[in-house]
């Protein structure tokens, strides 16, 4: 079973978090517009992922910066 949380700014969605059995996936809807670009590509144009596995060392500052950048970009409609 998977669970999804979505974040929205005024004009559309900017970020989501998918919780899978083996990892958590952070999705940046306009990820190719972020700097640096999150590591994993998507079939959805412009989207990029960060997959977090148990025991993975997180760069919390980078994740926070990506969310900050994403919040200043136009959102997308789903």
PDB file with one MODEL, atoms N, CA, C and O in Angstrom:
MODEL        1
ATOM      1  N   UNK A   1       0.842  -1.171   0.000  1.00  0.00           N
ATOM      2  CA  UNK A   1       0.000   0.000   0.000  1.00  0.00           C
ATOM      3  C   UNK A   1       0.892   1.242   0.000  1.00  0.00           C
ATOM      4  O   UNK A   1       1.929   1.261   0.663  1.00  0.00           O
ATOM      5  N   UNK A   2       0.504   2.248  -0.721  1.00  0.00           N
ATOM      6  CA  UNK A   2       1.265   3.487  -0.762  1.00  0.00           C
ATOM      7  C   UNK A   2       0.386   4.639  -0.299  1.00  0.00           C
ATOM      8  O   UNK A   2      -0.840   4.588  -0.387  1.00  0.00           O
ATOM      9  N   UNK A   3       1.044   5.674   0.194  1.00  0.00           N
ATOM     10  CA  UNK A   3       0.360   6.876   0.654  1.00  0.00           C
ATOM     11  C   UNK A   3       1.028   8.078   0.006  1.00  0.00           C
ATOM     12  O   UNK A   3       2.238   8.068  -0.221  1.00  0.00           O
ATOM     13  N   UNK A   4       0.257   9.104  -0.291  1.00  0.00           N
ATOM     14  CA  UNK A   4       0.782  10.273  -0.974  1.00  0.00           C
ATOM     15  C   UNK A   4       0.333  11.544  -0.260  1.00  0.00           C
ATOM     16  O   UNK A   4      -0.824  11.681   0.137  1.00  0.00           O
ATOM     17  N   UNK A   5       1.270  12.460  -0.109  1.00  0.00           N
ATOM     18  CA  UNK A   5       0.956  13.807   0.383  1.00  0.00           C
ATOM     19  C   UNK A   5       1.348  14.781  -0.717  1.00  0.00           C
ATOM     20  O   UNK A   5       2.418  14.644  -1.311  1.00  0.00           O
ATOM     21  N   UNK A   6       0.500  15.760  -0.994  1.00  0.00           N
ATOM     22  CA  UNK A   6       0.755  16.763  -2.033  1.00  0.00           C
ATOM     23  C   UNK A   6       0.767  18.155  -1.421  1.00  0.00           C
ATOM     24  O   UNK A   6      -0.018  18.448  -0.519  1.00  0.00           O
ATOM     25  N   UNK A   7       1.666  19.020  -1.915  1.00  0.00           N
ATOM     26  CA  UNK A   7       1.733  20.411  -1.480  1.00  0.00           C
ATOM     27  C   UNK A   7       1.432  21.317  -2.664  1.00  0.00           C
ATOM     28  O   UNK A   7       1.881  21.072  -3.784  1.00  0.00           O
ATOM     29  N   UNK A   8       0.669  22.360  -2.398  1.00  0.00           N
ATOM     30  CA  UNK A   8       0.202  23.247  -3.451  1.00  0.00           C
ATOM     31  C   UNK A   8       0.501  24.695  -3.085  1.00  0.00           C
ATOM     32  O   UNK A   8       0.421  25.088  -1.921  1.00  0.00           O
ATOM     33  N   UNK A   9       0.848  25.481  -4.105  1.00  0.00           N
ATOM     34  CA  UNK A   9       0.890  26.936  -3.954  1.00  0.00           C
ATOM     35  C   UNK A   9      -0.341  27.477  -4.668  1.00  0.00           C
ATOM     36  O   UNK A   9      -1.179  26.698  -5.122  1.00  0.00           O
ATOM     37  N   UNK A  10      -0.463  28.763  -4.773  1.00  0.00           N
ATOM     38  CA  UNK A  10      -1.677  29.370  -5.304  1.00  0.00           C
ATOM     39  C   UNK A  10      -2.129  28.801  -6.647  1.00  0.00           C
ATOM     40  O   UNK A  10      -3.318  28.551  -6.844  1.00  0.00           O
ATOM     41  N   UNK A  11      -1.190  28.595  -7.571  1.00  0.00           N
ATOM     42  CA  UNK A  11      -1.599  28.214  -8.926  1.00  0.00           C
ATOM     43  C   UNK A  11      -1.424  26.736  -9.256  1.00  0.00           C
ATOM     44  O   UNK A  11      -1.752  26.328 -10.371  1.00  0.00           O
ATOM     45  N   UNK A  12      -0.929  25.934  -8.350  1.00  0.00           N
ATOM     46  CA  UNK A  12      -0.787  24.515  -8.659  1.00  0.00           C
ATOM     47  C   UNK A  12       0.128  23.772  -7.696  1.00  0.00           C
ATOM     48  O   UNK A  12       0.628  24.342  -6.727  1.00  0.00           O
ATOM     49  N   UNK A  13       0.339  22.490  -7.980  1.00  0.00           N
ATOM     50  CA  UNK A  13       1.106  21.582  -7.123  1.00  0.00           C
ATOM     51  C   UNK A  13       2.608  21.777  -7.343  1.00  0.00           C
ATOM     52  O   UNK A  13       3.065  21.956  -8.472  1.00  0.00           O
ATOM     53  N   UNK A  14       3.367  21.740  -6.242  1.00  0.00           N
ATOM     54  CA  UNK A  14       4.817  21.942  -6.345  1.00  0.00           C
ATOM     55  C   UNK A  14       5.636  20.740  -5.873  1.00  0.00           C
ATOM     56  O   UNK A  14       6.780  20.564  -6.292  1.00  0.00           O
ATOM     57  N   UNK A  15       5.050  19.912  -5.000  1.00  0.00           N
ATOM     58  CA  UNK A  15       5.840  18.877  -4.327  1.00  0.00           C
ATOM     59  C   UNK A  15       4.915  17.773  -3.852  1.00  0.00           C
ATOM     60  O   UNK A  15       3.774  18.030  -3.467  1.00  0.00           O
ATOM     61  N   UNK A  16       5.407  16.551  -3.881  1.00  0.00           N
ATOM     62  CA  UNK A  16       4.655  15.444  -3.290  1.00  0.00           C
ATOM     63  C   UNK A  16       5.623  14.482  -2.622  1.00  0.00           C
ATOM     64  O   UNK A  16       6.819  14.458  -2.911  1.00  0.00           O
ATOM     65  N   UNK A  17       5.061  13.695  -1.724  1.00  0.00           N
ATOM     66  CA  UNK A  17       5.843  12.701  -1.013  1.00  0.00           C
ATOM     67  C   UNK A  17       5.069  11.388  -1.070  1.00  0.00           C
ATOM     68  O   UNK A  17       3.949  11.296  -0.567  1.00  0.00           O
ATOM     69  N   UNK A  18       5.665  10.387  -1.678  1.00  0.00           N
ATOM     70  CA  UNK A  18       5.059   9.062  -1.788  1.00  0.00           C
ATOM     71  C   UNK A  18       5.761   8.138  -0.796  1.00  0.00           C
ATOM     72  O   UNK A  18       6.989   8.058  -0.776  1.00  0.00           O
ATOM     73  N   UNK A  19       4.984   7.445   0.021  1.00  0.00           N
ATOM     74  CA  UNK A  19       5.543   6.515   0.995  1.00  0.00           C
ATOM     75  C   UNK A  19       5.288   5.090   0.515  1.00  0.00           C
ATOM     76  O   UNK A  19       4.169   4.583   0.600  1.00  0.00           O
ATOM     77  N   UNK A  20       6.332   4.460   0.013  1.00  0.00           N
ATOM     78  CA  UNK A  20       6.268   3.080  -0.432  1.00  0.00           C
ATOM     79  C   UNK A  20       6.786   2.166   0.674  1.00  0.00           C
ATOM     80  O   UNK A  20       7.288   2.639   1.694  1.00  0.00           O
ATOM     81  N   UNK A  21       6.662   0.877   0.471  1.00  0.00           N
ATOM     82  CA  UNK A  21       7.099  -0.099   1.476  1.00  0.00           C
ATOM     83  C   UNK A  21       8.604  -0.010   1.730  1.00  0.00           C
ATOM     84  O   UNK A  21       9.042  -0.151   2.872  1.00  0.00           O
ATOM     85  N   UNK A  22       9.398   0.220   0.691  1.00  0.00           N
ATOM     86  CA  UNK A  22      10.854   0.171   0.826  1.00  0.00           C
ATOM     87  C   UNK A  22      11.544   1.535   0.857  1.00  0.00           C
ATOM     88  O   UNK A  22      12.720   1.626   1.209  1.00  0.00           O
ATOM     89  N   UNK A  23      10.823   2.588   0.492  1.00  0.00           N
ATOM     90  CA  UNK A  23      11.447   3.914   0.483  1.00  0.00           C
ATOM     91  C   UNK A  23      10.384   5.006   0.427  1.00  0.00           C
ATOM     92  O   UNK A  23       9.209   4.750   0.163  1.00  0.00           O
ATOM     93  N   UNK A  24      10.836   6.226   0.683  1.00  0.00           N
ATOM     94  CA  UNK A  24      10.003   7.423   0.544  1.00  0.00           C
ATOM     95  C   UNK A  24      10.524   8.186  -0.662  1.00  0.00           C
ATOM     96  O   UNK A  24      11.731   8.385  -0.803  1.00  0.00           O
ATOM     97  N   UNK A  25       9.623   8.612  -1.528  1.00  0.00           N
ATOM     98  CA  UNK A  25      10.011   9.331  -2.741  1.00  0.00           C
ATOM     99  C   UNK A  25       9.523  10.777  -2.649  1.00  0.00           C
ATOM    100  O   UNK A  25       8.325  11.038  -2.540  1.00  0.00           O
ATOM    101  N   UNK A  26      10.480  11.712  -2.695  1.00  0.00           N
ATOM    102  CA  UNK A  26      10.147  13.132  -2.761  1.00  0.00           C
ATOM    103  C   UNK A  26      10.086  13.510  -4.229  1.00  0.00           C
ATOM    104  O   UNK A  26      11.035  13.264  -4.974  1.00  0.00           O
ATOM    105  N   UNK A  27       8.991  14.098  -4.646  1.00  0.00           N
ATOM    106  CA  UNK A  27       8.802  14.480  -6.046  1.00  0.00           C
ATOM    107  C   UNK A  27       8.689  15.991  -6.143  1.00  0.00           C
ATOM    108  O   UNK A  27       7.854  16.616  -5.489  1.00  0.00           O
ATOM    109  N   UNK A  28       9.536  16.553  -6.960  1.00  0.00           N
ATOM    110  CA  UNK A  28       9.509  17.991  -7.235  1.00  0.00           C
ATOM    111  C   UNK A  28       8.932  18.163  -8.627  1.00  0.00           C
ATOM    112  O   UNK A  28       9.563  17.786  -9.615  1.00  0.00           O
ATOM    113  N   UNK A  29       7.728  18.733  -8.711  1.00  0.00           N
ATOM    114  CA  UNK A  29       6.996  18.818  -9.977  1.00  0.00           C
ATOM    115  C   UNK A  29       7.775  19.570 -11.060  1.00  0.00           C
ATOM    116  O   UNK A  29       7.690  19.219 -12.237  1.00  0.00           O
ATOM    117  N   UNK A  30       8.521  20.584 -10.678  1.00  0.00           N
ATOM    118  CA  UNK A  30       9.364  21.338 -11.617  1.00  0.00           C
ATOM    119  C   UNK A  30      10.832  21.144 -11.250  1.00  0.00           C
ATOM    120  O   UNK A  30      11.611  22.095 -11.210  1.00  0.00           O
ATOM    121  N   UNK A  31      11.185  19.902 -10.987  1.00  0.00           N
ATOM    122  CA  UNK A  31      12.521  19.558 -10.506  1.00  0.00           C
ATOM    123  C   UNK A  31      13.661  19.939 -11.430  1.00  0.00           C
ATOM    124  O   UNK A  31      14.765  20.224 -10.965  1.00  0.00           O
ATOM    125  N   UNK A  32      13.411  19.948 -12.735  1.00  0.00           N
ATOM    126  CA  UNK A  32      14.488  20.329 -13.659  1.00  0.00           C
ATOM    127  C   UNK A  32      14.790  21.819 -13.590  1.00  0.00           C
ATOM    128  O   UNK A  32      15.771  22.276 -14.175  1.00  0.00           O
ATOM    129  N   UNK A  33      13.957  22.586 -12.880  1.00  0.00           N
ATOM    130  CA  UNK A  33      14.192  24.019 -12.702  1.00  0.00           C
ATOM    131  C   UNK A  33      14.915  24.326 -11.394  1.00  0.00           C
ATOM    132  O   UNK A  33      15.207  25.485 -11.100  1.00  0.00           O
ATOM    133  N   UNK A  34      15.205  23.283 -10.607  1.00  0.00           N
ATOM    134  CA  UNK A  34      15.877  23.470  -9.326  1.00  0.00           C
ATOM    135  C   UNK A  34      17.385  23.396  -9.496  1.00  0.00           C
ATOM    136  O   UNK A  34      17.889  22.847 -10.476  1.00  0.00           O
ATOM    137  N   UNK A  35      18.100  23.959  -8.522  1.00  0.00           N
ATOM    138  CA  UNK A  35      19.556  23.929  -8.565  1.00  0.00           C
ATOM    139  C   UNK A  35      20.095  23.504  -7.210  1.00  0.00           C
ATOM    140  O   UNK A  35      19.816  24.154  -6.203  1.00  0.00           O
ATOM    141  N   UNK A  36      20.863  22.419  -7.169  1.00  0.00           N
ATOM    142  CA  UNK A  36      21.098  21.481  -8.260  1.00  0.00           C
ATOM    143  C   UNK A  36      19.841  20.654  -8.531  1.00  0.00           C
ATOM    144  O   UNK A  36      18.943  20.579  -7.692  1.00  0.00           O
ATOM    145  N   UNK A  37      19.789  20.053  -9.678  1.00  0.00           N
ATOM    146  CA  UNK A  37      18.632  19.234 -10.061  1.00  0.00           C
ATOM    147  C   UNK A  37      18.614  17.962  -9.209  1.00  0.00           C
ATOM    148  O   UNK A  37      19.642  17.294  -9.093  1.00  0.00           O
ATOM    149  N   UNK A  38      17.463  17.611  -8.607  1.00  0.00           N
ATOM    150  CA  UNK A  38      17.369  16.359  -7.857  1.00  0.00           C
ATOM    151  C   UNK A  38      17.799  15.164  -8.720  1.00  0.00           C
ATOM    152  O   UNK A  38      17.653  15.202  -9.941  1.00  0.00           O
ATOM    153  N   UNK A  39      18.323  14.114  -8.099  1.00  0.00           N
ATOM    154  CA  UNK A  39      19.050  13.063  -8.817  1.00  0.00           C
ATOM    155  C   UNK A  39      18.295  12.147  -9.766  1.00  0.00           C
ATOM    156  O   UNK A  39      18.885  11.661 -10.731  1.00  0.00           O
ATOM    157  N   UNK A  40      17.023  11.894  -9.532  1.00  0.00           N
ATOM    158  CA  UNK A  40      16.343  10.855 -10.313  1.00  0.00           C
ATOM    159  C   UNK A  40      15.334  11.460 -11.285  1.00  0.00           C
ATOM    160  O   UNK A  40      14.500  12.281 -10.903  1.00  0.00           O
ATOM    161  N   UNK A  41      15.425  11.039 -12.550  1.00  0.00           N
ATOM    162  CA  UNK A  41      14.519  11.552 -13.580  1.00  0.00           C
ATOM    163  C   UNK A  41      13.154  10.880 -13.488  1.00  0.00           C
ATOM    164  O   UNK A  41      12.970   9.897 -12.770  1.00  0.00           O
ATOM    165  N   UNK A  42      12.212  11.430 -14.226  1.00  0.00           N
ATOM    166  CA  UNK A  42      10.827  10.964 -14.224  1.00  0.00           C
ATOM    167  C   UNK A  42      10.336  10.827 -15.652  1.00  0.00           C
ATOM    168  O   UNK A  42      10.901  11.423 -16.569  1.00  0.00           O
ATOM    169  N   UNK A  43       9.288  10.045 -15.840  1.00  0.00           N
ATOM    170  CA  UNK A  43       8.620   9.979 -17.141  1.00  0.00           C
ATOM    171  C   UNK A  43       7.821  11.266 -17.379  1.00  0.00           C
ATOM    172  O   UNK A  43       7.518  11.611 -18.521  1.00  0.00           O
ATOM    173  N   UNK A  44       7.481  11.975 -16.288  1.00  0.00           N
ATOM    174  CA  UNK A  44       6.729  13.217 -16.377  1.00  0.00           C
ATOM    175  C   UNK A  44       7.700  14.364 -16.651  1.00  0.00           C
ATOM    176  O   UNK A  44       8.653  14.574 -15.900  1.00  0.00           O
ATOM    177  N   UNK A  45       7.454  15.090 -17.712  1.00  0.00           N
ATOM    178  CA  UNK A  45       8.338  16.173 -18.110  1.00  0.00           C
ATOM    179  C   UNK A  45       8.530  17.187 -16.984  1.00  0.00           C
ATOM    180  O   UNK A  45       7.561  17.680 -16.406  1.00  0.00           O
ATOM    181  N   UNK A  46       9.786  17.490 -16.682  1.00  0.00           N
ATOM    182  CA  UNK A  46      10.126  18.488 -15.679  1.00  0.00           C
ATOM    183  C   UNK A  46      10.229  17.968 -14.260  1.00  0.00           C
ATOM    184  O   UNK A  46      10.886  18.592 -13.427  1.00  0.00           O
ATOM    185  N   UNK A  47       9.598  16.842 -13.960  1.00  0.00           N
ATOM    186  CA  UNK A  47       9.614  16.302 -12.598  1.00  0.00           C
ATOM    187  C   UNK A  47      10.931  15.584 -12.313  1.00  0.00           C
ATOM    188  O   UNK A  47      11.530  14.978 -13.201  1.00  0.00           O
ATOM    189  N   UNK A  48      11.365  15.663 -11.064  1.00  0.00           N
ATOM    190  CA  UNK A  48      12.567  14.943 -10.601  1.00  0.00           C
ATOM    191  C   UNK A  48      12.277  14.405  -9.207  1.00  0.00           C
ATOM    192  O   UNK A  48      11.452  14.948  -8.471  1.00  0.00           O
ATOM    193  N   UNK A  49      12.981  13.313  -8.856  1.00  0.00           N
ATOM    194  CA  UNK A  49      12.756  12.616  -7.594  1.00  0.00           C
ATOM    195  C   UNK A  49      14.009  12.571  -6.735  1.00  0.00           C
ATOM    196  O   UNK A  49      15.136  12.693  -7.217  1.00  0.00           O
ATOM    197  N   UNK A  50      13.765  12.392  -5.439  1.00  0.00           N
ATOM    198  CA  UNK A  50      14.791  11.976  -4.501  1.00  0.00           C
ATOM    199  C   UNK A  50      14.187  10.797  -3.753  1.00  0.00           C
ATOM    200  O   UNK A  50      13.175  10.946  -3.068  1.00  0.00           O
ATOM    201  N   UNK A  51      14.802   9.628  -3.881  1.00  0.00           N
ATOM    202  CA  UNK A  51      14.332   8.434  -3.186  1.00  0.00           C
ATOM    203  C   UNK A  51      15.141   8.260  -1.907  1.00  0.00           C
ATOM    204  O   UNK A  51      16.372   8.264  -1.934  1.00  0.00           O
ATOM    205  N   UNK A  52      14.443   8.107  -0.791  1.00  0.00           N
ATOM    206  CA  UNK A  52      15.088   7.987   0.510  1.00  0.00           C
ATOM    207  C   UNK A  52      14.836   6.581   1.045  1.00  0.00           C
ATOM    208  O   UNK A  52      13.698   6.201   1.321  1.00  0.00           O
ATOM    209  N   UNK A  53      15.909   5.824   1.185  1.00  0.00           N
ATOM    210  CA  UNK A  53      15.837   4.460   1.710  1.00  0.00           C
ATOM    211  C   UNK A  53      16.244   4.462   3.182  1.00  0.00           C
ATOM    212  O   UNK A  53      16.963   5.355   3.630  1.00  0.00           O
ATOM    213  N   UNK A  54      15.788   3.473   3.925  1.00  0.00           N
ATOM    214  CA  UNK A  54      16.136   3.357   5.335  1.00  0.00           C
ATOM    215  C   UNK A  54      17.658   3.346   5.495  1.00  0.00           C
ATOM    216  O   UNK A  54      18.363   2.655   4.759  1.00  0.00           O
ATOM    217  N   UNK A  55      18.147   4.103   6.447  1.00  0.00           N
ATOM    218  CA  UNK A  55      19.578   4.163   6.697  1.00  0.00           C
ATOM    219  C   UNK A  55      20.324   5.138   5.809  1.00  0.00           C
ATOM    220  O   UNK A  55      21.522   5.352   5.997  1.00  0.00           O
ATOM    221  N   UNK A  56      19.638   5.733   4.846  1.00  0.00           N
ATOM    222  CA  UNK A  56      20.239   6.684   3.918  1.00  0.00           C
ATOM    223  C   UNK A  56      20.594   7.970   4.665  1.00  0.00           C
ATOM    224  O   UNK A  56      19.798   8.470   5.460  1.00  0.00           O
ATOM    225  N   UNK A  57      21.779   8.497   4.410  1.00  0.00           N
ATOM    226  CA  UNK A  57      22.165   9.772   5.018  1.00  0.00           C
ATOM    227  C   UNK A  57      21.503  10.908   4.236  1.00  0.00           C
ATOM    228  O   UNK A  57      21.697  11.039   3.028  1.00  0.00           O
ATOM    229  N   UNK A  58      20.720  11.726   4.942  1.00  0.00           N
ATOM    230  CA  UNK A  58      19.986  12.817   4.306  1.00  0.00           C
ATOM    231  C   UNK A  58      20.774  14.115   4.360  1.00  0.00           C
ATOM    232  O   UNK A  58      21.440  14.419   5.349  1.00  0.00           O
ATOM    233  N   UNK A  59      20.684  14.865   3.284  1.00  0.00           N
ATOM    234  CA  UNK A  59      21.186  16.230   3.275  1.00  0.00           C
ATOM    235  C   UNK A  59      19.956  17.115   3.497  1.00  0.00           C
ATOM    236  O   UNK A  59      19.355  17.611   2.544  1.00  0.00           O
ATOM    237  N   UNK A  60      19.595  17.302   4.757  1.00  0.00           N
ATOM    238  CA  UNK A  60      18.379  18.030   5.097  1.00  0.00           C
ATOM    239  C   UNK A  60      18.415  19.464   4.599  1.00  0.00           C
ATOM    240  O   UNK A  60      17.384  20.008   4.203  1.00  0.00           O
ATOM    241  N   UNK A  61      19.589  20.080   4.613  1.00  0.00           N
ATOM    242  CA  UNK A  61      19.699  21.454   4.110  1.00  0.00           C
ATOM    243  C   UNK A  61      19.353  21.528   2.629  1.00  0.00           C
ATOM    244  O   UNK A  61      18.683  22.462   2.189  1.00  0.00           O
ATOM    245  N   UNK A  62      19.815  20.527   1.850  1.00  0.00           N
ATOM    246  CA  UNK A  62      19.524  20.520   0.421  1.00  0.00           C
ATOM    247  C   UNK A  62      18.045  20.290   0.162  1.00  0.00           C
ATOM    248  O   UNK A  62      17.457  20.944  -0.699  1.00  0.00           O
ATOM    249  N   UNK A  63      17.442  19.372   0.896  1.00  0.00           N
ATOM    250  CA  UNK A  63      16.011  19.114   0.732  1.00  0.00           C
ATOM    251  C   UNK A  63      15.212  20.380   1.057  1.00  0.00           C
ATOM    252  O   UNK A  63      14.285  20.739   0.331  1.00  0.00           O
ATOM    253  N   UNK A  64      15.574  21.044   2.142  1.00  0.00           N
ATOM    254  CA  UNK A  64      14.905  22.293   2.512  1.00  0.00           C
ATOM    255  C   UNK A  64      15.060  23.351   1.416  1.00  0.00           C
ATOM    256  O   UNK A  64      14.110  24.068   1.102  1.00  0.00           O
ATOM    257  N   UNK A  65      16.251  23.444   0.844  1.00  0.00           N
ATOM    258  CA  UNK A  65      16.483  24.425  -0.222  1.00  0.00           C
ATOM    259  C   UNK A  65      15.667  24.092  -1.473  1.00  0.00           C
ATOM    260  O   UNK A  65      15.123  24.995  -2.109  1.00  0.00           O
ATOM    261  N   UNK A  66      15.573  22.809  -1.835  1.00  0.00           N
ATOM    262  CA  UNK A  66      14.756  22.423  -2.983  1.00  0.00           C
ATOM    263  C   UNK A  66      13.289  22.812  -2.760  1.00  0.00           C
ATOM    264  O   UNK A  66      12.633  23.322  -3.668  1.00  0.00           O
ATOM    265  N   UNK A  67      12.783  22.566  -1.548  1.00  0.00           N
ATOM    266  CA  UNK A  67      11.389  22.916  -1.250  1.00  0.00           C
ATOM    267  C   UNK A  67      11.213  24.434  -1.316  1.00  0.00           C
ATOM    268  O   UNK A  67      10.206  24.920  -1.830  1.00  0.00           O
ATOM    269  N   UNK A  68      12.177  25.172  -0.802  1.00  0.00           N
ATOM    270  CA  UNK A  68      12.118  26.635  -0.861  1.00  0.00           C
ATOM    271  C   UNK A  68      12.085  27.112  -2.319  1.00  0.00           C
ATOM    272  O   UNK A  68      11.267  27.955  -2.688  1.00  0.00           O
ATOM    273  N   UNK A  69      12.988  26.559  -3.141  1.00  0.00           N
ATOM    274  CA  UNK A  69      13.017  26.933  -4.560  1.00  0.00           C
ATOM    275  C   UNK A  69      11.699  26.569  -5.239  1.00  0.00           C
ATOM    276  O   UNK A  69      11.141  27.370  -5.989  1.00  0.00           O
ATOM    277  N   UNK A  70      11.199  25.355  -4.975  1.00  0.00           N
ATOM    278  CA  UNK A  70       9.966  24.887  -5.604  1.00  0.00           C
ATOM    279  C   UNK A  70       8.792  25.801  -5.254  1.00  0.00           C
ATOM    280  O   UNK A  70       7.916  26.037  -6.086  1.00  0.00           O
ATOM    281  N   UNK A  71       8.777  26.314  -4.025  1.00  0.00           N
ATOM    282  CA  UNK A  71       7.663  27.154  -3.605  1.00  0.00           C
ATOM    283  C   UNK A  71       7.639  28.506  -4.345  1.00  0.00           C
ATOM    284  O   UNK A  71       6.618  29.194  -4.343  1.00  0.00           O
ATOM    285  N   UNK A  72       8.743  28.878  -4.966  1.00  0.00           N
ATOM    286  CA  UNK A  72       8.799  30.139  -5.697  1.00  0.00           C
ATOM    287  C   UNK A  72       8.521  29.959  -7.199  1.00  0.00           C
ATOM    288  O   UNK A  72       8.445  30.938  -7.941  1.00  0.00           O
ATOM    289  N   UNK A  73       8.373  28.714  -7.634  1.00  0.00           N
ATOM    290  CA  UNK A  73       8.091  28.425  -9.042  1.00  0.00           C
ATOM    291  C   UNK A  73       6.584  28.274  -9.256  1.00  0.00           C
ATOM    292  O   UNK A  73       5.843  27.999  -8.312  1.00  0.00           O
ATOM    293  N   UNK A  74       6.136  28.454 -10.498  1.00  0.00           N
ATOM    294  CA  UNK A  74       4.702  28.200 -10.767  1.00  0.00           C
ATOM    295  C   UNK A  74       4.371  26.734 -10.480  1.00  0.00           C
ATOM    296  O   UNK A  74       5.180  25.845 -10.748  1.00  0.00           O
ATOM    297  N   UNK A  75       3.202  26.493  -9.945  1.00  0.00           N
ATOM    298  CA  UNK A  75       2.762  25.127  -9.694  1.00  0.00           C
ATOM    299  C   UNK A  75       2.273  24.466 -10.978  1.00  0.00           C
ATOM    300  O   UNK A  75       2.132  25.118 -12.013  1.00  0.00           O
ATOM    301  N   UNK A  76       2.022  23.183 -10.895  1.00  0.00           N
ATOM    302  CA  UNK A  76       1.483  22.446 -12.032  1.00  0.00           C
ATOM    303  C   UNK A  76       0.082  21.944 -11.667  1.00  0.00           C
ATOM    304  O   UNK A  76      -0.224  21.746 -10.491  1.00  0.00           O
ATOM    305  N   UNK A  77      -0.754  21.742 -12.669  1.00  0.00           N
ATOM    306  CA  UNK A  77      -2.071  21.166 -12.426  1.00  0.00           C
ATOM    307  C   UNK A  77      -2.010  19.693 -12.775  1.00  0.00           C
ATOM    308  O   UNK A  77      -1.349  19.298 -13.735  1.00  0.00           O
ATOM    309  N   UNK A  78      -2.693  18.898 -12.003  1.00  0.00           N
ATOM    310  CA  UNK A  78      -2.691  17.444 -12.212  1.00  0.00           C
ATOM    311  C   UNK A  78      -3.983  16.991 -12.831  1.00  0.00           C
ATOM    312  O   UNK A  78      -4.164  15.799 -13.080  1.00  0.00           O
TER     313      UNK A  78
ENDMDL
END
